[in-house]
Amino acid sequence: MPNTDSNITSEPTSSNKKPFLQSNMPLVAGVAIVALSSGLLGYSVGHRQGLTVVGYDADAEQLVEVVQKQKTELAVLHKSLNTAVQERDIAVSNSNDLGLTVIKSRDAQEQAENLGVLYREVLRQRGGIALAVQHLAIKPLPENAFEYQLDLMQVSPNKANVSGSVEMRLIQGTEVLTVPMEDKNFNFENNERLTGRWTMPKGFNPSFIEVRLNGSGKQVIRRFSWTKGPAVDNQAAFLSEIPQTEANVN
C-alpha cells in the first residue's frame, strides 16, 4: 500500500512539467530571437563604427598632408618676402647714398665754377691770360692706335673770343710726323677741349710731341716728352662718349 501511494503521488508532478514547457515555448523563442537580434545589431554597429574610424584616419592623413604642403609654401613665400624686403632696404639705402653723393658732387662743382669765375675775374683785372695749352693727354689704344685730348684756355680782359687752329707734331730725331686731327680749329672765350684718334706708323717711336697754336696773329708752341704707357683696353667706342668741356660764358 505505501508503495502504491508513492507512485500515485509522483505521477501528477511529471505531468505538470511537460505542459509548462509546451505552454511557454513562444516566450522561450522570443527570448532567443531578441538575443540573436541584439548580437546582430552589435556586430552591425561595430562594423560600421570600424569603417567610420578607418575613413576618419584616411581623411585625417590627407588633411595633414595638405596642411604640411601649405606650411611649406608659406615658408617659401615668407623667405621670398624677407629677401624682397632686404633688397628693397639695400636699394633704398643705396639710392639715399647715391642721392647724397650727387648732391655733394653738384655742390663741389658749383663751388669750383664759382671759384673759376672769381679767379677769371681777378685775372681779367690783372690783364688776363693769353692763349695757352692747359692740358694734353695721350692714351695708347690697341693695334698701335692713340687718342689725344687737348685742353686750351685763355682769359681775355674784354671777354673776347679767341679763334685759330692747332697742329700737333711727333718728333723722332730729325723726322717729324704731323698728327692727323679730326678738328684742328678752335673758337672759344675761356676754354675748349679737342679730341681725336690716329694710328702710329709702324717703327716710328717719337721722343717728343709738339703742340702749335695759331690764333689772333700769334703762335704758341709747347713741347712734351713722349712716354708710352700701357694700352687702354676698356676704351669708349666713340669719341662723342667722352665728356666735352664747354665754353663758359661768364
C-alpha positions as CSV (number, residue, x, y, z in Angstrom):
1,M,0.0,0.0,0.0
2,P,2.6,2.6,0.8
3,N,4.3,1.9,-2.5
4,T,1.1,2.4,-4.3
5,D,0.6,5.8,-2.7
6,S,4.1,6.9,-3.6
7,N,3.6,6.1,-7.3
8,I,0.3,7.9,-7.4
9,T,1.8,11.0,-5.9
10,S,4.8,11.2,-8.4
11,E,2.6,11.0,-11.5
12,P,0.9,14.3,-11.1
13,T,4.4,16.1,-10.8
14,S,5.7,14.7,-14.1
15,S,2.5,15.6,-15.9
16,N,2.7,19.2,-14.6
17,K,6.3,19.9,-16.0
18,K,5.6,18.9,-19.6
19,P,2.6,21.2,-20.1
20,F,4.8,24.2,-18.7
21,L,7.5,23.9,-21.4
22,Q,4.9,23.5,-24.0
23,S,2.9,26.4,-22.8
24,N,5.9,28.7,-22.5
25,M,7.6,27.8,-25.8
26,P,6.6,31.1,-27.5
27,L,8.3,33.0,-24.7
28,V,11.4,31.0,-24.9
29,A,11.5,31.5,-28.7
30,G,11.0,35.3,-28.3
31,V,13.9,35.5,-25.8
32,A,16.1,33.6,-28.3
33,I,15.1,35.9,-31.1
34,V,15.8,39.0,-29.0
35,A,19.2,37.7,-28.0
36,L,20.1,36.9,-31.7
37,S,18.8,40.3,-32.9
38,S,20.9,42.1,-30.2
39,G,24.0,40.2,-31.3
40,L,23.4,41.1,-35.0
41,L,22.8,44.7,-34.1
42,G,26.0,44.9,-32.1
43,Y,28.0,43.4,-34.9
44,S,26.5,45.8,-37.4
45,V,27.1,48.9,-35.3
46,G,30.7,47.7,-34.5
47,H,31.4,47.1,-38.2
48,R,30.1,50.4,-39.2
49,Q,32.0,52.1,-36.4
50,G,35.1,50.4,-37.6
51,L,34.5,51.6,-41.2
52,T,33.9,55.1,-39.8
53,V,37.2,55.1,-37.9
54,V,39.1,53.9,-40.9
55,G,37.6,56.6,-43.1
56,Y,38.4,59.2,-40.5
57,D,42.0,58.2,-40.3
58,A,42.4,58.4,-44.1
59,D,40.8,61.9,-44.1
60,A,43.0,63.0,-41.3
61,E,46.1,61.8,-43.1
62,Q,45.1,63.7,-46.2
63,L,44.4,66.8,-44.2
64,V,47.8,66.6,-42.5
65,E,49.5,66.3,-46.0
66,V,47.5,69.4,-47.2
67,V,48.5,71.4,-44.1
68,Q,52.1,70.4,-44.4
69,K,52.2,71.4,-48.1
70,Q,50.6,74.8,-47.2
71,K,53.2,75.3,-44.4
72,T,56.0,74.6,-46.9
73,E,54.5,77.1,-49.4
74,L,54.1,79.7,-46.7
75,A,57.7,79.2,-45.6
76,V,58.9,79.7,-49.2
77,L,56.7,82.8,-49.5
78,H,58.0,84.1,-46.2
79,K,61.6,83.6,-47.3
80,S,60.9,85.4,-50.6
81,L,59.2,88.3,-48.7
82,N,62.2,88.6,-46.4
83,T,64.6,88.6,-49.4
84,A,62.4,91.3,-51.2
85,V,62.4,93.4,-48.1
86,Q,66.1,93.2,-47.7
87,E,66.7,94.0,-51.3
88,R,64.3,97.0,-51.0
89,D,66.1,98.2,-47.9
90,I,69.5,97.9,-49.7
91,A,68.2,99.7,-52.8
92,V,66.7,102.5,-50.7
93,S,70.0,102.8,-48.8
94,N,72.0,102.8,-52.0
95,S,69.6,105.3,-53.5
96,N,69.9,107.6,-50.5
97,D,73.7,107.3,-50.6
98,L,73.7,108.0,-54.3
99,G,71.5,111.0,-53.8
100,L,73.8,112.4,-51.2
101,T,76.8,111.7,-53.5
102,V,75.1,113.5,-56.3
103,I,74.2,116.5,-54.1
104,K,77.8,116.7,-52.8
105,S,79.1,116.5,-56.4
106,R,76.8,119.2,-57.5
107,D,77.8,121.4,-54.6
108,A,81.5,120.8,-55.3
109,Q,81.0,121.5,-59.0
110,E,79.1,124.7,-58.2
111,Q,81.8,125.8,-55.8
112,A,84.5,125.1,-58.4
113,E,82.6,127.0,-61.0
114,N,82.2,130.0,-58.6
115,L,85.9,129.9,-57.8
116,G,86.7,129.7,-61.5
117,V,84.5,132.8,-62.2
118,L,86.2,134.6,-59.3
119,Y,89.7,133.7,-60.5
120,R,89.0,134.6,-64.0
121,E,87.6,138.0,-62.9
122,V,90.7,138.6,-60.9
123,L,92.9,137.6,-63.8
124,R,91.0,139.9,-66.1
125,Q,91.6,142.8,-63.8
126,R,95.3,141.9,-63.9
127,G,95.5,141.8,-67.7
128,G,94.2,138.3,-68.4
129,I,96.0,135.2,-69.7
130,A,97.0,134.7,-73.3
131,L,96.1,131.7,-75.4
132,A,97.8,128.6,-73.9
133,V,97.8,124.8,-73.7
134,Q,96.2,123.9,-70.4
135,H,96.5,120.1,-70.6
136,L,97.5,117.4,-73.1
137,A,96.8,113.7,-72.6
138,I,97.6,110.8,-74.9
139,K,96.1,107.4,-74.4
140,P,97.5,104.3,-76.2
141,L,94.9,102.0,-77.6
142,P,95.1,98.5,-79.1
143,E,96.5,98.0,-82.7
144,N,99.0,100.9,-82.3
145,A,96.3,103.5,-82.2
146,F,96.4,106.6,-79.9
147,E,93.8,109.1,-78.7
148,Y,94.6,112.7,-77.8
149,Q,92.8,115.1,-75.5
150,L,93.9,118.7,-75.8
151,D,92.6,121.4,-73.5
152,L,93.1,125.1,-74.5
153,M,92.4,128.1,-72.3
154,Q,92.6,131.9,-72.2
155,V,91.3,134.8,-70.1
156,S,90.6,137.9,-72.1
157,P,90.4,141.2,-70.3
158,N,87.4,142.3,-72.5
159,K,85.8,138.8,-72.6
160,A,86.5,138.4,-76.3
161,N,86.7,135.0,-78.1
162,V,89.9,133.6,-79.5
163,S,89.9,131.6,-82.7
164,G,92.6,129.8,-84.7
165,S,94.0,126.4,-85.5
166,V,96.0,123.6,-83.8
167,E,98.9,121.5,-85.2
168,M,100.4,118.5,-83.3
169,R,103.7,117.1,-84.4
170,L,105.5,113.8,-83.4
171,I,109.3,114.3,-83.4
172,Q,111.9,111.4,-83.7
173,G,115.3,112.9,-84.2
174,T,115.1,114.9,-87.4
175,E,112.0,113.1,-88.6
176,V,108.7,114.9,-88.0
177,L,105.2,113.4,-88.3
178,T,102.1,115.6,-88.3
179,V,99.2,114.1,-86.3
180,P,96.0,114.0,-88.5
181,M,93.5,115.9,-86.4
182,E,89.8,115.4,-86.8
183,D,89.1,119.0,-85.8
184,K,92.1,121.4,-85.7
185,N,90.1,124.7,-85.4
186,F,89.0,126.4,-82.2
187,N,86.9,129.3,-81.2
188,F,86.1,129.9,-77.5
189,E,86.1,132.5,-74.8
190,N,87.6,130.7,-71.7
191,N,88.4,127.1,-72.6
192,E,87.9,124.4,-75.1
193,R,88.7,120.6,-75.5
194,L,89.8,119.0,-78.7
195,T,89.8,115.2,-79.0
196,G,90.7,112.7,-81.8
197,R,92.5,109.5,-82.7
198,W,95.3,108.4,-85.0
199,T,97.3,105.3,-85.9
200,M,101.0,105.4,-85.4
201,P,103.1,104.2,-88.3
202,K,105.0,101.0,-87.6
203,G,108.5,101.5,-86.5
204,F,108.0,105.2,-85.6
205,N,108.9,105.9,-81.9
206,P,108.7,109.6,-81.2
207,S,110.7,111.3,-78.5
208,F,108.6,114.4,-78.3
209,I,105.1,115.6,-79.1
210,E,104.8,119.3,-80.0
211,V,101.6,121.4,-80.0
212,R,101.4,124.6,-82.1
213,L,98.6,127.1,-81.6
214,N,98.0,129.7,-84.3
215,G,95.4,132.3,-83.2
216,S,94.9,136.1,-83.2
217,G,98.1,136.6,-85.1
218,K,100.2,134.9,-82.5
219,Q,101.8,131.4,-82.4
220,V,102.2,129.3,-79.2
221,I,104.5,126.3,-79.2
222,R,104.7,123.7,-76.4
223,R,106.8,120.5,-76.5
224,F,106.2,117.5,-74.2
225,S,108.3,114.4,-73.7
226,W,106.8,111.2,-75.2
227,T,106.3,108.5,-72.6
228,K,104.4,105.4,-73.7
229,G,102.3,103.7,-71.1
230,P,100.2,100.5,-71.1
231,A,97.4,100.3,-73.7
232,V,93.9,101.1,-72.5
233,D,91.6,98.1,-73.1
234,N,88.2,99.4,-71.8
235,Q,88.0,102.5,-74.1
236,A,84.9,104.2,-75.3
237,A,83.9,103.2,-78.8
238,F,83.1,106.7,-79.9
239,L,84.8,110.0,-79.0
240,S,81.3,111.5,-78.6
241,E,81.1,109.5,-75.4
242,I,83.9,111.5,-73.8
243,P,82.6,114.5,-71.8
244,Q,83.4,117.7,-73.6
245,T,84.5,120.9,-72.0
246,E,82.0,123.7,-72.9
247,A,82.9,127.3,-73.1
248,N,81.9,129.3,-70.1
249,V,80.0,132.5,-71.0
250,N,80.9,134.2,-67.7
